[in-house]
Amino acid sequence: MRKYLRLYPYYVSRSIKARLAYRFDAFIGILGFLLENALIFSTMYLTISAIPSLNGWDINMMGFLYGFYLIPKSLDHILSDQVWQLANGGITRGILDKYLVKPINPLFQLVVEMIQLEGIGELILGIVFLALFTPLVTVEWTLMNVLALLIVAFFAMLFFFAIKLIFGSLSFWTKRSIEVMTMIYDFSNFAKYPIDIFTRAIRFVLTYILPFSVVIFLPIEALLKGGNLWLTTLYVMIASVSMLMVSLFVWSRGLKRYESAGS
């Protein structure tokens, strides 16, 4: 573990330097993701603002929820977006060949090879939304609540990563899994809304199959409506660690099936 903790800053520094070699391109990418999410929220804002409340959630609460949603998602985007290459035909291109000839864990190399600076746009917007909507909602800010939210954000980031790794690793069998990976990852969009507004089938999926609402919505509901935030944090940790263990199992099984692309 100490070995990888020493290597990680080196890989990150190298990746950032590589991306900043084309600074204007990096800036456009960051701005693009910021504007994209701002437009998505603007559409949601205009839609929901015409309704007094959405199952007890007003537009300020929705804005706070959206801001928090962007934090773990953006961190996952910045730190582990290279996993998408695994699903997007990377197996047939032999992208793992260069990792397997080095005495370093191949998953570690895959994850840290590229830092996606575009995700900074999402992160900035998430922080801005939290700053804008926090004074407009009823939140009891205590040290324990802040600590709980930080823990939730960290484990939610791991959850996003685990989902990508599971469905990215399917490409070891299918050679390409980008379509199904995108579809499953997009289920996270449901977590931006109160889970009670969905049908029973969708609620079941978002709670027990792909528990995006557990790791995003439920903690914010507990914070804003006076629920047990630490109990919800425990649920987030259980869901995230369980999904991470499944993802590592699928990855390890798939890696055994990997065949070099050859010449």
RACORMO-V829941 format. One record per residue. N is the residue number from 0. RES is the residue in three letters. PHI is phi in degrees with one decimal (NA if undefined). PSI is psi in radians with two decimals (999 if undefined). D_LAST is the distance of its C-alpha to the last C-alpha in Angstrom with 2 decimals. Layout:
# RACORMO-V829941
N:RES:PHI:PSI:D_LAST ; N:RES:PHI:PSI:D_LAST
This chain:
# RACORMO-V829941
0:MET:NA:-0.74:34.71 ; 1:ARG:-62.2:-0.60:36.20 ; 2:LYS:-59.6:-0.81:32.89 ; 3:TYR:-74.4:-0.53:31.31 ; 4:LEU:-66.4:-0.57:34.48 ; 5:ARG:-74.6:-0.63:34.20 ; 6:LEU:-75.5:-0.55:30.54 ; 7:TYR:-57.6:-0.87:31.02 ; 8:PRO:-59.7:-0.58:33.19 ; 9:TYR:-64.9:-0.84:30.80 ; 10:TYR:-62.7:-0.75:27.83 ; 11:VAL:-62.4:-0.79:30.21 ; 12:SER:-60.9:-0.75:31.61 ; 13:ARG:-64.0:-0.72:28.28 ; 14:SER:-66.0:-0.76:27.25 ; 15:ILE:-64.2:-0.72:30.65 ; 16:LYS:-61.6:-0.69:30.55 ; 17:ALA:-64.9:-0.74:27.22 ; 18:ARG:-68.7:-0.63:28.71 ; 19:LEU:-79.0:-0.03:31.97 ; 20:ALA:-63.2:-0.45:30.40 ; 21:TYR:-121.0:1.36:30.98 ; 22:ARG:-65.5:-0.67:34.29 ; 23:PHE:-65.0:-0.69:35.48 ; 24:ASP:-62.8:-0.74:32.39 ; 25:ALA:-64.0:-0.71:32.93 ; 26:PHE:-63.5:-0.76:36.61 ; 27:ILE:-63.7:-0.67:36.03 ; 28:GLY:-63.6:-0.78:33.76 ; 29:ILE:-62.3:-0.82:36.47 ; 30:LEU:-63.9:-0.65:39.19 ; 31:GLY:-63.2:-0.80:37.36 ; 32:PHE:-68.8:-0.59:37.07 ; 33:LEU:-63.9:-0.82:40.66 ; 34:LEU:-68.1:-0.65:41.97 ; 35:GLU:-60.2:-0.84:40.04 ; 36:ASN:-71.6:-0.54:41.60 ; 37:ALA:-65.5:-0.69:44.94 ; 38:LEU:-68.3:-0.69:44.98 ; 39:ILE:-61.1:-0.79:44.11 ; 40:PHE:-67.8:-0.63:46.97 ; 41:SER:-61.2:-0.72:49.27 ; 42:THR:-63.2:-0.79:48.81 ; 43:MET:-63.7:-0.70:49.51 ; 44:TYR:-62.0:-0.81:52.47 ; 45:LEU:-65.8:-0.58:54.05 ; 46:THR:-73.0:-0.83:53.67 ; 47:ILE:-78.3:-0.51:55.03 ; 48:SER:-64.2:-0.34:57.72 ; 49:ALA:-80.9:-0.12:59.52 ; 50:ILE:-112.3:2.30:59.89 ; 51:PRO:-53.5:-0.78:62.32 ; 52:SER:-160.0:2.71:59.98 ; 53:LEU:-111.5:1.63:57.03 ; 54:ASN:54.2:0.75:58.24 ; 55:GLY:90.9:-0.02:59.99 ; 56:TRP:-106.7:2.10:57.29 ; 57:ASP:-90.7:3.14:58.33 ; 58:ILE:-66.5:-0.54:56.14 ; 59:ASN:-68.9:-0.70:56.52 ; 60:MET:-66.8:-0.68:55.27 ; 61:MET:-65.1:-0.66:52.34 ; 62:GLY:-65.2:-0.70:51.53 ; 63:PHE:-63.7:-0.77:51.65 ; 64:LEU:-62.1:-0.75:49.38 ; 65:TYR:-63.6:-0.73:46.86 ; 66:GLY:-61.4:-0.76:46.91 ; 67:PHE:-67.2:-0.68:46.25 ; 68:TYR:-55.0:-0.67:43.46 ; 69:LEU:-70.9:-0.42:41.61 ; 70:ILE:-64.9:-1.08:41.78 ; 71:PRO:-65.7:-0.59:39.47 ; 72:LYS:-64.6:-0.73:37.22 ; 73:SER:-68.8:-0.68:36.82 ; 74:LEU:-63.5:-0.71:36.23 ; 75:ASP:-62.9:-0.74:33.46 ; 76:HIS:-60.3:-0.79:32.02 ; 77:ILE:-66.8:-0.77:32.22 ; 78:LEU:-92.8:-0.40:30.93 ; 79:SER:-141.2:0.44:28.25 ; 80:ASP:-70.5:-0.23:27.06 ; 81:GLN:-62.7:-0.36:23.43 ; 82:VAL:-60.2:-0.48:23.49 ; 83:TRP:-59.5:-0.56:23.46 ; 84:GLN:-64.5:-0.49:19.83 ; 85:LEU:-62.3:-0.72:19.10 ; 86:ALA:-81.5:-0.47:20.85 ; 87:ASN:-90.2:0.90:19.73 ; 88:GLY:81.2:0.15:16.26 ; 89:GLY:-65.1:-0.55:15.01 ; 90:ILE:-65.0:-0.79:13.84 ; 91:THR:-69.9:-0.42:11.47 ; 92:ARG:-85.2:-0.13:10.19 ; 93:GLY:72.2:0.65:9.80 ; 94:ILE:-68.3:-0.31:12.81 ; 95:LEU:-85.3:-0.18:14.12 ; 96:ASP:-55.6:-0.81:11.58 ; 97:LYS:-68.3:-0.42:13.66 ; 98:TYR:-79.4:-0.63:16.80 ; 99:LEU:-75.7:-0.26:16.31 ; 100:VAL:-92.2:0.03:16.06 ; 101:LYS:-109.2:2.57:19.40 ; 102:PRO:-80.1:0.82:22.80 ; 103:ILE:-135.3:2.51:23.73 ; 104:ASN:-50.9:2.18:23.97 ; 105:PRO:-64.5:-0.57:20.85 ; 106:LEU:-67.2:-0.71:23.24 ; 107:PHE:-58.1:-0.80:25.27 ; 108:GLN:-64.2:-0.73:22.39 ; 109:LEU:-60.2:-0.80:21.36 ; 110:VAL:-67.6:-0.75:25.01 ; 111:VAL:-91.7:-0.04:26.01 ; 112:GLU:-62.2:-0.62:23.10 ; 113:MET:-135.3:2.16:24.86 ; 114:ILE:-94.6:2.10:28.61 ; 115:GLN:-89.2:1.74:29.50 ; 116:LEU:-67.0:-0.34:32.63 ; 117:GLU:-59.0:-0.54:33.36 ; 118:GLY:-64.1:-0.28:34.72 ; 119:ILE:-62.9:-0.55:37.52 ; 120:GLY:-61.5:-0.76:39.09 ; 121:GLU:-63.3:-0.74:39.42 ; 122:LEU:-63.6:-0.78:40.79 ; 123:ILE:-60.3:-0.78:43.36 ; 124:LEU:-65.9:-0.67:44.51 ; 125:GLY:-61.5:-0.76:44.87 ; 126:ILE:-64.7:-0.72:47.03 ; 127:VAL:-62.4:-0.78:49.06 ; 128:PHE:-62.0:-0.74:49.74 ; 129:LEU:-62.7:-0.71:50.88 ; 130:ALA:-66.7:-0.64:53.13 ; 131:LEU:-73.6:-0.72:54.58 ; 132:PHE:-94.9:-0.28:55.26 ; 133:THR:-57.9:-0.77:56.28 ; 134:PRO:-67.6:-0.24:59.82 ; 135:LEU:-99.0:-0.04:60.14 ; 136:VAL:-120.4:2.85:59.50 ; 137:THR:-92.7:1.83:61.44 ; 138:VAL:-132.1:2.30:59.49 ; 139:GLU:-93.4:1.73:61.01 ; 140:TRP:-84.3:1.83:58.98 ; 141:THR:-118.6:2.88:59.43 ; 142:LEU:-59.2:-0.67:57.36 ; 143:MET:-69.2:-0.65:56.36 ; 144:ASN:-66.7:-0.73:55.28 ; 145:VAL:-63.2:-0.76:53.15 ; 146:LEU:-62.2:-0.73:51.58 ; 147:ALA:-62.0:-0.74:50.91 ; 148:LEU:-66.3:-0.64:49.18 ; 149:LEU:-64.1:-0.73:46.97 ; 150:ILE:-64.1:-0.77:45.96 ; 151:VAL:-60.3:-0.79:45.37 ; 152:ALA:-60.8:-0.71:43.17 ; 153:PHE:-64.9:-0.84:41.03 ; 154:PHE:-72.5:-0.54:40.60 ; 155:ALA:-64.8:-0.65:40.10 ; 156:MET:-60.7:-0.76:37.20 ; 157:LEU:-62.5:-0.62:35.71 ; 158:PHE:-64.5:-0.81:36.37 ; 159:PHE:-58.3:-0.75:34.45 ; 160:PHE:-62.6:-0.76:31.49 ; 161:ALA:-62.4:-0.72:31.75 ; 162:ILE:-60.6:-0.78:31.81 ; 163:LYS:-62.4:-0.75:28.62 ; 164:LEU:-67.5:-0.70:26.86 ; 165:ILE:-58.4:-0.93:28.11 ; 166:PHE:-83.2:-0.35:26.97 ; 167:GLY:-71.2:-0.64:23.77 ; 168:SER:-70.2:-0.30:22.89 ; 169:LEU:-59.9:-0.40:23.49 ; 170:SER:-67.1:-0.28:20.05 ; 171:PHE:-62.4:-0.52:18.79 ; 172:TRP:-97.5:-0.66:20.56 ; 173:THR:-99.7:-0.17:20.58 ; 174:LYS:73.1:-0.41:17.24 ; 175:ARG:-153.5:2.20:19.55 ; 176:SER:-136.3:0.39:23.07 ; 177:ILE:-63.9:-0.62:24.11 ; 178:GLU:-66.7:-0.86:27.01 ; 179:VAL:-69.5:-0.60:28.65 ; 180:MET:-64.1:-0.75:28.07 ; 181:THR:-63.9:-0.77:29.82 ; 182:MET:-60.7:-0.81:32.59 ; 183:ILE:-67.4:-0.74:33.32 ; 184:TYR:-62.9:-0.60:33.20 ; 185:ASP:-69.5:-0.22:35.62 ; 186:PHE:-61.7:-0.35:38.12 ; 187:SER:-62.5:-0.39:38.95 ; 188:ASN:-62.2:-0.47:40.90 ; 189:PHE:-65.5:-0.45:43.53 ; 190:ALA:-70.9:-0.15:44.30 ; 191:LYS:-81.2:-0.04:45.88 ; 192:TYR:-126.3:2.73:48.76 ; 193:PRO:-58.9:2.29:51.39 ; 194:ILE:-66.2:-0.43:50.07 ; 195:ASP:-70.3:-0.24:53.44 ; 196:ILE:-82.1:-0.17:53.06 ; 197:PHE:-92.7:2.91:50.29 ; 198:THR:-68.3:2.88:50.76 ; 199:ARG:-60.0:-0.65:50.95 ; 200:ALA:-64.8:-0.78:47.52 ; 201:ILE:-67.0:-0.69:45.81 ; 202:ARG:-61.1:-0.68:47.86 ; 203:PHE:-63.6:-0.78:46.70 ; 204:VAL:-63.2:-0.80:43.01 ; 205:LEU:-73.8:-0.18:43.50 ; 206:THR:-104.9:-0.69:45.46 ; 207:TYR:-118.1:-0.45:43.85 ; 208:ILE:-98.3:-1.01:40.41 ; 209:LEU:-123.4:1.38:38.99 ; 210:PRO:-74.1:0.97:41.81 ; 211:PHE:-62.4:-0.68:41.28 ; 212:SER:-67.4:-0.51:45.04 ; 213:VAL:-65.7:-0.73:45.72 ; 214:VAL:-88.5:-0.26:43.78 ; 215:ILE:-116.6:-1.01:44.87 ; 216:PHE:-73.5:-0.84:48.01 ; 217:LEU:-59.7:-0.73:50.05 ; 218:PRO:-62.6:-0.68:50.30 ; 219:ILE:-70.8:-0.62:51.46 ; 220:GLU:-61.5:-0.76:53.90 ; 221:ALA:-63.8:-0.67:55.31 ; 222:LEU:-68.6:-0.78:55.64 ; 223:LEU:-81.2:-0.45:57.32 ; 224:LYS:-113.8:0.24:59.49 ; 225:GLY:76.6:0.49:60.58 ; 226:GLY:-81.9:-3.07:58.53 ; 227:ASN:-83.8:1.64:57.40 ; 228:LEU:-65.0:-0.66:54.53 ; 229:TRP:-72.4:-0.58:53.75 ; 230:LEU:-66.2:-0.71:53.62 ; 231:THR:-65.2:-0.65:51.21 ; 232:THR:-60.8:-0.67:49.16 ; 233:LEU:-62.1:-0.73:48.97 ; 234:TYR:-60.9:-0.72:47.67 ; 235:VAL:-61.5:-0.78:44.97 ; 236:MET:-63.2:-0.76:43.93 ; 237:ILE:-63.4:-0.81:43.88 ; 238:ALA:-63.2:-0.74:41.84 ; 239:SER:-70.5:-0.78:39.29 ; 240:VAL:-65.8:-0.70:38.89 ; 241:SER:-62.1:-0.79:38.68 ; 242:MET:-66.5:-0.62:35.95 ; 243:LEU:-66.3:-0.71:34.06 ; 244:MET:-63.6:-0.71:34.29 ; 245:VAL:-62.8:-0.75:33.01 ; 246:SER:-64.4:-0.71:30.04 ; 247:LEU:-68.0:-0.61:29.13 ; 248:PHE:-65.5:-0.83:29.50 ; 249:VAL:-62.7:-0.73:27.23 ; 250:TRP:-60.4:-0.84:24.60 ; 251:SER:-65.0:-0.69:24.83 ; 252:ARG:-67.1:-0.72:24.70 ; 253:GLY:-67.4:-0.66:21.71 ; 254:LEU:-61.4:-0.55:19.79 ; 255:LYS:-67.6:-0.36:20.31 ; 256:ARG:-92.2:-0.11:18.48 ; 257:TYR:-67.7:2.37:15.36 ; 258:GLU:-123.8:2.36:12.05 ; 259:SER:-58.1:2.59:8.95 ; 260:ALA:-69.2:-0.32:6.58 ; 261:GLY:70.2:-2.73:3.77 ; 262:SER:-100.4:999:0.00
